[in-house]
Amino acid sequence: MSASSLSFENTSHDDLLTGRSPWGMHLKAPERVALTESISTDVAVVGGGITGALAAEHLTSLGHEVVVIDREQLGLGSTRASTAMLQWETDSSLADLTALYGFETAAHVYRRSRAAVAGLAELVAIHRIACVFHPRPTLYIAAGETGDRQLREELDLRHRAGLPGVFLPYLSLRKEFGLDREAAILSPGSAEADPLLLCWSLLDIAASRGARMIAANAVNFHDEGKRVVIETDGPYVIEAAQVVLATGYVMPHFVMPETHATASSFALSTVPQSPDRLWAERALIWEASDPYLYMRVTADNRIIIGGEDEEIADPEKRDAMLWDKTLKLKEKLTKLWPKANATISHAWCGAFGETSDGLPLIGPVPGSPNIFAAYGYGGNGITFSYLASRMIAAMIAGDSQAWFEDFALDRPKRTPPA
Ligand SMILES: Cc1cc2nc3c(=O)[nH]c(=O)nc-3n(C[C@H](O)[C@H](O)[C@H](O)COP(=O)(O)OP(=O)(O)OC[C@H]3O[C@@H](n4cnc5c(N)ncnc54)[C@H](O)[C@@H]3O)c2cc1C
């Protein structure tokens, strides 16, 4: 993993995403208003993507006065690039996390992640959010070095942790899902959604409770003990008792943890498929390899396939690869799922923030106890954003739990064994 990162000051949405994703662009983003005077609030959420939206919705539900600040259109950063597989299995297998942190911690992380997806489902149901949210099973398929034996061991560990899932040996996988791989783990409890519609709806809910959406560029943060002063690039400041940093794959220099790096990821979606060309249960399919290939189906029957990650952060270099990567993904789709009509409708690529252990960065910024980071990195970005919103609200309320440390920004860099 290269220690690359994107500039906090100069990274725009165009640097985060190139091409077109298939999400709710026919709708209009919630409005932001200009900052015409200095203002103060309980909590300032910096960044109005899915992470900021989840934080704003939850904090307003608890009665906090909230301001959401974004320097560009709400939701149109990395949130628009997401393929929105809302999984509880993390990018690091339970076996890898166990090797890094021991079984008890690893099992806790997995259980919290599972509870986060369940919490997200409940939130969508309570507010009847129209974001084509659907519960889906996941199919974790053998790939690379991970075959039948490794998947059985992984599932044993999961069962020991109280997690659900069944093993599908070659013949069952072939019969039930039509996939030609050595084996797979089939697990319930994940979901899919349109990430943009989810984000905008959550912001609308927060706004209906009085949250203000402000168009401003936060350039500096001063934690002065009782208040944090956010300098903007205009004449006015925003003062808040607490700040939540939800700036996605760009983070201020004073945050930059050693375990974080920015890579690039690629995806395409096909034209809508006739139902006989889709696999069983519309499962979220992902490979047991690093980096991995993954597939899902959209509400209008398009197949999305993504992966082909590259360890580069430079948006120009990433964009130059888009066409070649799209063709590679198309080829992989045809190989993995020959029934697909592989005609492409959308192709896109984006910055992709990762941590070496696959876990998010959530909690107070070291040295700035009133500034909280909500960085839900990796393929579980949105699941972790939900977790961040709950953890940070608890921290603001003065709650302190030993397990919060599992996601601390200053945890040492650890990489799973090869
Ligand atoms: C190709 C791809 C596929 C993915 N697939 C999945 C998936 O299947 N499942 C999943 O869970 N996750 C997935 N992810 C990850 C997921 O998309 C991210 O975790 C998530 O979108 C991050 O949202 P965010 O709100 O943190 O960031 P963003 O959506 O980027 O929002 C951050 C906002 O902060 C604003 N901002 C930044 N700096 C400032 C500043 N100084 N002042 C004011 N505003 C500022 C930006 O303008 C931006 O609008 C994928 C990502 C990519 C690229």
The ligand as an SDF file (V2000), in Angstrom:
LIG
                    3D

 53 58  0  0  0  0  0  0  0  0999 V2000
  -15.9680    2.7470   -6.6490 C   0  0  0  0  0  0  0  0  0  0  0  0
  -16.3660    2.7160   -5.2030 C   0  0  0  0  0  0  0  0  0  0  0  0
  -17.1920    1.7010   -4.7360 C   0  0  0  0  0  0  0  0  0  0  0  0
  -17.5730    1.6760   -3.4050 C   0  0  0  0  0  0  0  0  0  0  0  0
  -18.4100    0.6930   -2.9900 N   0  0  0  0  0  0  0  0  0  0  0  0
  -18.8560    0.6630   -1.7140 C   0  0  0  0  0  0  0  0  0  0  0  0
  -19.7850   -0.3000   -1.2880 C   0  0  0  0  0  0  0  0  0  0  0  0
  -20.2150   -1.1630   -2.0750 O   0  0  0  0  0  0  0  0  0  0  0  0
  -20.2260   -0.2600   -0.0160 N   0  0  0  0  0  0  0  0  0  0  0  0
  -19.8000    0.7100    0.8770 C   0  0  0  0  0  0  0  0  0  0  0  0
  -20.2460    0.7100    2.0370 O   0  0  0  0  0  0  0  0  0  0  0  0
  -18.8980    1.6360    0.5000 N   0  0  0  0  0  0  0  0  0  0  0  0
  -18.4230    1.6360   -0.7590 C   0  0  0  0  0  0  0  0  0  0  0  0
  -17.5470    2.5860   -1.1630 N   0  0  0  0  0  0  0  0  0  0  0  0
  -17.0840    3.5290   -0.1530 C   0  0  0  0  0  0  0  0  0  0  0  0
  -18.1270    4.6210    0.0750 C   0  0  0  0  0  0  0  0  0  0  0  0
  -18.4910    5.1610   -1.1640 O   0  0  0  0  0  0  0  0  0  0  0  0
  -17.5450    5.6990    0.9670 C   0  0  0  0  0  0  0  0  0  0  0  0
  -17.1690    5.1240    2.1850 O   0  0  0  0  0  0  0  0  0  0  0  0
  -18.5390    6.8010    1.2400 C   0  0  0  0  0  0  0  0  0  0  0  0
  -19.1490    7.2690    0.0860 O   0  0  0  0  0  0  0  0  0  0  0  0
  -17.8360    7.9600    1.9150 C   0  0  0  0  0  0  0  0  0  0  0  0
  -18.8020    8.9490    2.1250 O   0  0  0  0  0  0  0  0  0  0  0  0
  -18.4020   10.2980    2.8300 P   0  0  0  0  0  0  0  0  0  0  0  0
  -19.6620   11.0080    3.1320 O   0  0  0  0  0  0  0  0  0  0  0  0
  -17.4940    9.9870    3.9640 O   0  0  0  0  0  0  0  0  0  0  0  0
  -17.5390   11.0630    1.7330 O   0  0  0  0  0  0  0  0  0  0  0  0
  -18.0400   11.9930    0.5330 P   0  0  0  0  0  0  0  0  0  0  0  0
  -19.2540   11.4390   -0.1070 O   0  0  0  0  0  0  0  0  0  0  0  0
  -16.8640   12.2370   -0.3500 O   0  0  0  0  0  0  0  0  0  0  0  0
  -18.4690   13.3290    1.2540 O   0  0  0  0  0  0  0  0  0  0  0  0
  -17.5230   14.1820    1.8450 C   0  0  0  0  0  0  0  0  0  0  0  0
  -17.9730   15.6110    1.5880 C   0  0  0  0  0  0  0  0  0  0  0  0
  -17.1070   16.4650    2.3330 O   0  0  0  0  0  0  0  0  0  0  0  0
  -16.9620   17.6580    1.6070 C   0  0  0  0  0  0  0  0  0  0  0  0
  -15.7520   18.3240    2.0730 N   0  0  0  0  0  0  0  0  0  0  0  0
  -14.4900   17.8150    2.0610 C   0  0  0  0  0  0  0  0  0  0  0  0
  -13.6400   18.7060    2.5750 N   0  0  0  0  0  0  0  0  0  0  0  0
  -14.3690   19.7950    2.9200 C   0  0  0  0  0  0  0  0  0  0  0  0
  -14.0360   21.0650    3.4970 C   0  0  0  0  0  0  0  0  0  0  0  0
  -12.7760   21.3690    3.8230 N   0  0  0  0  0  0  0  0  0  0  0  0
  -15.0300   21.9590    3.7170 N   0  0  0  0  0  0  0  0  0  0  0  0
  -16.3160   21.6630    3.3750 C   0  0  0  0  0  0  0  0  0  0  0  0
  -16.6670   20.4800    2.8070 N   0  0  0  0  0  0  0  0  0  0  0  0
  -15.7160   19.5610    2.6050 C   0  0  0  0  0  0  0  0  0  0  0  0
  -16.8910   17.1960    0.1520 C   0  0  0  0  0  0  0  0  0  0  0  0
  -17.2530   18.2450   -0.7310 O   0  0  0  0  0  0  0  0  0  0  0  0
  -17.8610   16.0310    0.1420 C   0  0  0  0  0  0  0  0  0  0  0  0
  -19.1370   16.4210   -0.3570 O   0  0  0  0  0  0  0  0  0  0  0  0
  -17.1270    2.6730   -2.4970 C   0  0  0  0  0  0  0  0  0  0  0  0
  -16.3120    3.6970   -2.9640 C   0  0  0  0  0  0  0  0  0  0  0  0
  -15.9350    3.7330   -4.3090 C   0  0  0  0  0  0  0  0  0  0  0  0
  -15.0810    4.8560   -4.7850 C   0  0  0  0  0  0  0  0  0  0  0  0
  1  2  1  0
  2  3  1  0
  2 52  2  0
  3  4  2  0
  4  5  1  0
  4 50  1  0
  5  6  2  0
  6  7  1  0
  6 13  1  0
  7  8  2  0
  7  9  1  0
  9 10  1  0
 10 11  2  0
 10 12  1  0
 12 13  2  0
 13 14  1  0
 14 15  1  0
 14 50  1  0
 15 16  1  0
 16 17  1  0
 16 18  1  0
 18 19  1  0
 18 20  1  0
 20 21  1  0
 20 22  1  0
 22 23  1  0
 23 24  1  0
 24 25  2  0
 24 26  1  0
 24 27  1  0
 27 28  1  0
 28 29  2  0
 28 30  1  0
 28 31  1  0
 31 32  1  0
 32 33  1  0
 33 34  1  0
 33 48  1  0
 34 35  1  0
 35 36  1  0
 35 46  1  0
 36 37  1  0
 36 45  1  0
 37 38  2  0
 38 39  1  0
 39 40  1  0
 39 45  2  0
 40 41  1  0
 40 42  2  0
 42 43  1  0
 43 44  2  0
 44 45  1  0
 46 47  1  0
 46 48  1  0
 48 49  1  0
 50 51  2  0
 51 52  1  0
 52 53  1  0
M  END
$$$$
